């Protein structure tokens, strides 16, 4: 069973990642990125990096530390989909979000410059995030499957 939480726009990616126990022990991929900024990240401007990531069939592998740095590199984030799991074969694009949620231990998404959503099998992590700044209040909006 997965849990999900919706977080305010001004939540920092680094704060989300800090709530994941032993996050450094997971493998991470960015499946989609739409961000802008004048800084470079991994020797690419964010627009170039976004285009590169979005063309990758199986996503863009990234370390936890690099994810934290990326979170401070953008001036504006429009959309991002990040997945984390112990098993590399689970880190890929899926036909549906539900399939992705079932297979990946962590899914971190930012939607349309509006809000973060974190879906995870790690109920403790989701509880911590809810305490820090959930924008959803209805219990049926919090659980999946």
CORFEN-V635186 format. One record per residue. N is the residue number from 1. RES is the residue in three letters. SS is DSSP state (H for helix, E for strand, C for the rest). PHI is phi in whole degrees, -180 to 180 (* if undefined). NEAR is the number of other ideal C-beta (glycine too) atoms within 8 Angstrom. Layout:
n:N res:RES ss:SS phi:PHI near:NEAR
n:N res:RES ss:SS phi:PHI near:NEAR
This chain:
n:1 res:UNK ss:C phi:* near:7
n:2 res:UNK ss:E phi:-107 near:11
n:3 res:UNK ss:E phi:-120 near:13
n:4 res:UNK ss:E phi:-138 near:14
n:5 res:UNK ss:E phi:-141 near:12
n:6 res:UNK ss:E phi:-106 near:10
n:7 res:UNK ss:E phi:-122 near:14
n:8 res:UNK ss:E phi:-62 near:8
n:9 res:UNK ss:C phi:-56 near:7
n:10 res:UNK ss:C phi:-83 near:4
n:11 res:UNK ss:C phi:-63 near:11
n:12 res:UNK ss:C phi:-93 near:7
n:13 res:UNK ss:H phi:-56 near:11
n:14 res:UNK ss:H phi:-60 near:9
n:15 res:UNK ss:H phi:-65 near:9
n:16 res:UNK ss:H phi:-60 near:14
n:17 res:UNK ss:H phi:-63 near:13
n:18 res:UNK ss:H phi:-68 near:7
n:19 res:UNK ss:C phi:-85 near:9
n:20 res:UNK ss:C phi:-91 near:12
n:21 res:UNK ss:C phi:-63 near:6
n:22 res:UNK ss:C phi:54 near:6
n:23 res:UNK ss:H phi:-56 near:10
n:24 res:UNK ss:H phi:-68 near:5
n:25 res:UNK ss:H phi:-87 near:5
n:26 res:UNK ss:C phi:-100 near:13
n:27 res:UNK ss:E phi:-91 near:10
n:28 res:UNK ss:E phi:-132 near:13
n:29 res:UNK ss:E phi:-142 near:14
n:30 res:UNK ss:E phi:-99 near:14
n:31 res:UNK ss:E phi:-95 near:11
n:32 res:UNK ss:E phi:-155 near:9
n:33 res:UNK ss:E phi:-147 near:13
n:34 res:UNK ss:E phi:-137 near:9
n:35 res:UNK ss:E phi:-144 near:13
n:36 res:UNK ss:E phi:-130 near:8
n:37 res:UNK ss:C phi:173 near:10
n:38 res:UNK ss:C phi:-89 near:4
n:39 res:UNK ss:C phi:-77 near:8
n:40 res:UNK ss:E phi:-102 near:8
n:41 res:UNK ss:E phi:-140 near:10
n:42 res:UNK ss:C phi:50 near:6
n:43 res:UNK ss:C phi:65 near:4
n:44 res:UNK ss:E phi:-132 near:9
n:45 res:UNK ss:E phi:-69 near:8
n:46 res:UNK ss:H phi:-60 near:15
n:47 res:UNK ss:H phi:-63 near:7
n:48 res:UNK ss:H phi:-64 near:8
n:49 res:UNK ss:H phi:-62 near:13
n:50 res:UNK ss:H phi:-58 near:11
n:51 res:UNK ss:H phi:-61 near:8
n:52 res:UNK ss:H phi:-63 near:10
n:53 res:UNK ss:H phi:-60 near:13
n:54 res:UNK ss:H phi:-69 near:9
n:55 res:UNK ss:H phi:-90 near:5
n:56 res:UNK ss:C phi:-77 near:8
n:57 res:UNK ss:C phi:-62 near:3
n:58 res:UNK ss:C phi:-111 near:7
n:59 res:UNK ss:C phi:92 near:12
n:60 res:UNK ss:E phi:-118 near:10
n:61 res:UNK ss:E phi:-64 near:7
n:62 res:UNK ss:E phi:-151 near:9
n:63 res:UNK ss:C phi:-81 near:6
n:64 res:UNK ss:H phi:-61 near:10
n:65 res:UNK ss:H phi:-62 near:6
n:66 res:UNK ss:H phi:-66 near:9
n:67 res:UNK ss:H phi:-60 near:14
n:68 res:UNK ss:H phi:-62 near:11
n:69 res:UNK ss:H phi:-65 near:9
n:70 res:UNK ss:H phi:-59 near:12
n:71 res:UNK ss:H phi:-60 near:11
n:72 res:UNK ss:H phi:-99 near:7
n:73 res:UNK ss:H phi:-87 near:11
n:74 res:UNK ss:C phi:-86 near:12
n:75 res:UNK ss:C phi:-87 near:6
n:76 res:UNK ss:E phi:-147 near:8
n:77 res:UNK ss:E phi:-108 near:9
n:78 res:UNK ss:E phi:-102 near:9
n:79 res:UNK ss:E phi:-147 near:12
n:80 res:UNK ss:E phi:-154 near:12
n:81 res:UNK ss:E phi:-130 near:11
n:82 res:UNK ss:E phi:-123 near:13
n:83 res:UNK ss:E phi:-124 near:15
n:84 res:UNK ss:E phi:-138 near:15
n:85 res:UNK ss:E phi:-164 near:13
n:86 res:UNK ss:C phi:-80 near:6
n:87 res:UNK ss:C phi:-107 near:7
n:88 res:UNK ss:H phi:-59 near:6
n:89 res:UNK ss:H phi:-68 near:5
n:90 res:UNK ss:H phi:-80 near:10
n:91 res:UNK ss:C phi:-91 near:15
n:92 res:UNK ss:C phi:-157 near:9
n:93 res:UNK ss:C phi:-77 near:6
n:94 res:UNK ss:C phi:-119 near:8
n:95 res:UNK ss:C phi:-65 near:3
n:96 res:UNK ss:C phi:-132 near:6
n:97 res:UNK ss:H phi:-63 near:7
n:98 res:UNK ss:H phi:-58 near:8
n:99 res:UNK ss:H phi:-65 near:9
n:100 res:UNK ss:H phi:-64 near:11
n:101 res:UNK ss:H phi:-62 near:13
n:102 res:UNK ss:H phi:-70 near:8
n:103 res:UNK ss:H phi:-96 near:8
n:104 res:UNK ss:C phi:-105 near:12
n:105 res:UNK ss:C phi:-64 near:10
n:106 res:UNK ss:E phi:-131 near:15
n:107 res:UNK ss:E phi:-129 near:14
n:108 res:UNK ss:E phi:-120 near:15
n:109 res:UNK ss:E phi:-132 near:12
n:110 res:UNK ss:E phi:-125 near:11
n:111 res:UNK ss:E phi:-115 near:9
n:112 res:UNK ss:C phi:45 near:5
n:113 res:UNK ss:C phi:57 near:9
n:114 res:UNK ss:C phi:-115 near:5
n:115 res:UNK ss:E phi:-159 near:10
n:116 res:UNK ss:E phi:-92 near:13
n:117 res:UNK ss:E phi:-136 near:12
n:118 res:UNK ss:E phi:-120 near:15
n:119 res:UNK ss:E phi:-121 near:11
n:120 res:UNK ss:E phi:-156 near:13
n:121 res:UNK ss:C phi:-81 near:7
n:122 res:UNK ss:C phi:-87 near:10
n:123 res:UNK ss:H phi:-65 near:9
n:124 res:UNK ss:H phi:-63 near:7
n:125 res:UNK ss:H phi:-62 near:13
n:126 res:UNK ss:H phi:-64 near:14
n:127 res:UNK ss:H phi:-61 near:9
n:128 res:UNK ss:H phi:-60 near:9
n:129 res:UNK ss:H phi:-65 near:14
n:130 res:UNK ss:H phi:-61 near:9
n:131 res:UNK ss:H phi:-66 near:6
n:132 res:UNK ss:H phi:-79 near:10
n:133 res:UNK ss:H phi:168 near:7
n:134 res:UNK ss:E phi:-64 near:11
n:135 res:UNK ss:C phi:-106 near:8
n:136 res:UNK ss:C phi:-96 near:8
n:137 res:UNK ss:C phi:-123 near:5
n:138 res:UNK ss:C phi:-83 near:6
n:139 res:UNK ss:H phi:-58 near:5
n:140 res:UNK ss:H phi:-71 near:5
n:141 res:UNK ss:H phi:-81 near:8
n:142 res:UNK ss:H phi:-90 near:11
n:143 res:UNK ss:E phi:-106 near:9
n:144 res:UNK ss:E phi:-125 near:9
n:145 res:UNK ss:C phi:48 near:7
